[in-house]
């Protein structure tokens, strides 16, 4: 395709991405909305891929409408005396992003809570390390997927989905244990109430390291395969960086259960935003790669300092646009 033709297709693809955001507002009650979203997003991305060079113009005149992501994690509602009482005023948002640990040992309750909070809008959910309490991670995921059928909740387990003009990639991630040498004790149990993937005994450091390695490879493959045209948002429960852990946690022998260093994935890919939970500490910063790193965990009984019921982050509707925080 000629240079001018590629430019026109790129502009058309960007316009399609803008139109689909507006269309989505008109089809909120359609039970097939997520399927329509996927088609429209993939259509827009396909037009952009038909351009023939990275040097082509990637922006259009005028402001772009940008999807708003409502971010939260680690509600731990199993610890709340009246869990359904958590019903905050809904901020203006297009997609709810829940980064795990919504309900310990209750996959169905976790999905129902996310759906209730989203109130008819799309939601993206990754399992934390507490959802599979009392079961294997695979068993938990099967229950989560089953519970999400017929709802607006998309459960991601090493998978991607295009929703509301954003390409989401999500997984629990687990952790490699390197931060505190846990990888050197692969047969030692972690102390978590999660069953080993084999179903024999509780999960070990070796089990978690293997889960982490598999999910890290899957995230890397999805990032590499993702077409241009939509901003990419990665959602994990475990932390993708180790450099900002709270000092007290960093010095703990179990620190390797919380975070791993995925900075090379950020540097080598076009990631607009990375959302995570697990560490009960707020974070909102810009990584050297240009990716925004955001964590908004509530903690048991909403004990995390700085947790916000209305944390909304806006991402760009086209390539290479910066993210910004909605205050």
C-alpha positions, 0 to 999 in steps of 0.5 A, a space after each residue: 500500500 502506498 504511503 498516502 493510502 496507509 495514512 488514510 487507513 490510519 486516520 480512518 482506524 483512529 476515527 473508528 476507535 473514536 466512533 466506537 466509544 460513542 456507540 458504546 454509550 448507546 448500547 449499554 443495555 444490549 446483552 451482546 454489547 461486549 461482542 459488539 465492542 470486540 468487533 468494533 475495536 478489532 475493526 479499528 485496529 485492523 484499519 490502523 495495521 494496514 498502514 505501511 510504516 511507523 513514521 506515518 502520522 499517528 494523531 488527528 486534529 482535535 481532542 480525542 475522547 478517552 476511556 475512563 477506567 475505575 480502578 480498585 483492588 483488594 477489597 477483601 470483603 470476606 472480612 467485612 461484617 456487611 460486605 454488601 454495604 460497600 456501595 460507593 457513589 459511582 464515579 464517571 467511568 467506562 470500564 471498572 478494573 478490579 485487580 484481584 482479592 475481592 473475596 477470599 475463597 469466594 469466586 462467585 461472590 467476587 464476580 457478583 461484587 464486581 458486577 454489582 459495582 460496575 452497575 451494568 458497565 463493562 468490568 475487567 477482573 483478574 484473580 488475586 491470590 485470595 480468590 483461590 483460597 481452599 482450592 487450586 488456581 485452576 479450579 478457582 479460574 473455572 468457577 470465576 469464568 462460569 460465574 462471569 457468563 452472562 454478566 458484564 465482567 470479563 475475567 482475564 487469565 493470561 488473555 487479552 480483550 478489547 473493551 471500550 477502546 482499550 486492549 486489556 491484557 490480564 493475569 494473576 501473575 503470581 511472583 517469582 520469589 527472587 526478591 527474597 530468595 524464595 526460589 531457592 526453597 521451591 518445596 517450601 509452602 508459602 503459608 497461603 491457603 491455596 492448594 498446589 496446582 496438583 491438588 496435593 497439599 498447599 501451594 509452594 514457592 516452586 509452584 508459584 514460581 512456575 505459575 509466574 513464569 508461565 503467565 509472564 511468558 503469556 503476557 509477553 506474547 500477548 504484548 508482542 502480538 497486540 495490533 497497533 491502534 488501541 492503548 494497551 492496559 495490563 492488569 495483574 494482581 501481583 506487582 510488576 516492579 520491585 523498586 517501590 515496595 514499602 520498606 517494612 515489606 521489602 525487609 520481610 522474608 516473604 517479600 518475594 511473594 509480592 513482586 517481581 521485576 517485569 521492567 523489561 516487558 515495560 521497556 520493550 512494549 507500548 504499554 499505556 497503563 499497568 494496574 496491580 494490587 496485592 501490596 496494600 499501598 497506593 501507587 501512581 507514577 510514570 515508569 521510565 518506559 512511559 507506562 503509568 503504574 497504578 495501584 489502588 488497594 483497599 486492604 482488609 476493612 479498607 485499611 490502606 492509607 490513601 485508598 480512593 473509592 473513585 480512582 479513575 484513570 483516563 487512557 488515550 484513544 489512539 497510539 502514543 497518547 499519554 495517560 492522565 489522572 482524573 481528580 
